[in-house]
């Protein structure tokens, strides 16, 4: 199933969507030998020892000892830089059969040049700051990933299995089968997805839905693996294999997120070795120009060539995107929005149109009673009696709308009498000396103008109308609708304010769809849509808008999610929808998607800021170096300082975006 899903995604993006696997080609290609972990904790310890030696050297008066200490600081703090620079360049050059240097090699050459001309302090300072910037970048990436990778640690490992004889056995989650019964004690982590058989409790579902308030659970309610049982004791039945749980789907999302980078990051990774090669080739040209064009001495020309190598290095450019993207993904993960990769989040900033499935995405997903009406001649005491009769009849109904009516009249007393279910018509019953009926309007022959007027009003609003009558006379009606969520209206308004076209796709009748569309002020409504036609609508939408997103939660939404540039599944939706999507809203709140678009725009802005800033610094250093106004120490501080600024600028995305 996983392979089929990946294949469908590749096919989707071959037809026009910039897909993950295309980005990953660059990512994997350029990451061979470029995953600079710097040897872990040992390298960091040696870095700080080297830093201490460098600081001590500044207080030594003897030049020989001072230079030896600077040299020692260089190798202690940056030996991994030198090794990686040479080793990775040789490995990739052999593999690709062309010269493929990296920034580490460029910094190593610059440091070696500084040592040749006796600038021991500058050589050590260059490597120290360069290594420090890389450690900070690793810290930034680690912090960015923390909110996502913590998810992996939440994976339940054991369960309390109730054997056939009723005894409880502690078993590994991996051995659980669909149909097994489990005991869940207070404080237990729920081992896998299932359904409550008995007991009642409050369950903390924050790890799955992002809800901070525990949700009450009783028999028949669903349970999610990795959530926490807070108050009571439950017995549950396993409904999914451990590999198919919602939590497992999230873990799969996490692993994909950490492998995929944006198009900008992929491009920078791709051009980095080309850029470094050009800088290395320009170095001897710069030296010769210094000698013959600018009439510098050999020593001055060599010195400024080394400064050129430092100033022109793309250190800051290489850090413009990935720390910022990971920070943004982390920010969203904390708020219950998970992406399969940075490329999708980056693309979202260019969003031109967004399509929504109606049921469960824009609406609550279950019908509720919105209005009730009795004809004017019915007295108040009679209304109370009729309400009791309605509830009593509906409690014996097998119609899907019965629950909505029962929930609406939850505080009404019920009566005992026989009720007849008439398929396709409604309910009939006798109470006292009268016959009562509940059914659709077409099942009644005589309808007053008063009832007709209210019926037309409610049906225009897209509501389903049910009549209540006695002895063939319609006494009242009940209007029922799957109402829009408050968050849907707010999100739609956000997209309209940002000139993003909004579209609702529904299989409901035109009148129902348009009624919901009016309530939400949505730009366009497509009703009476068959499941197989949803993807065609998305394909047509892509012809007129740059980036098209689709949000849905059902099996029938999966083809449209695949067809969209960015498919977003609602976390309470089906597994198939989550599989097909590029991102998941763990809580069915469309404001989370509006916030995601804000983050995507902020990410794009920060990446552009970083690229412009890093290139300005390079141009500035090269220019003032040619003019003879830059020494090596300042070049190192300004150039490597720009790398730190770029990384810290990206880290701003860890905070809430307004």
Secondary structure, 3 states (H helix, E strand, C coil): CHHHHHHHHHHHHHCCCCCHHHHHHHHHHHHCCCCCCCCCHHHHHHHHHHHHHHHHHCCCCCHHHHHHHHHHHHHHHHHHHHHHHHHHHHHHHHHHCCCCCCHHHHHHHHHHHHHHCCCHHHHHHHHHHHHHHHHHHHHHHHHHHHHHHHHHHCCCCEEEEECCCCCEEEEEHHHCCCCCEEEECCCCECCCCEEEEEECEEEECHHHHCCCCCEEECCCCEECCCCEECCCCEEEEECCCHHHCHHHHHHHHHHHHCCCCCHHHHHHHHHHHHHHHHHHHHHHHHHHHHHHCCCCCHHHHHHHHHHHHHHHCCHHHHCCCHHHHHHHHHHHHHCCEEECCHHHHHHHCCEEEEEEEHHHHHECCCCEEEEEEECCCCCHHHHHHHHHHHHHHHCCCCCCCHHHHHHHCCCCCCCCCCEEEECCCEEEEEECCEEEEEEEHHHCCCCCHHHHHHHHHHHHCCCEEEEEEECCEEEEEEEEECCECHHHHHHHHHHHHCCCEEEEECCCCHHHHHHHHHHHCCCEEECCCCHHHHHHHHHHHHCCCCEEEEEECCHHHHHHHHHCCEEEEECCCCHHHHHHCCEEECCCCHHHHHHHHHHHHHHHHHHHHHHHHHHHHHHHHHHHHHCCCCCHHHHHHHHHHHHHHHHHHHHHHHCCCC
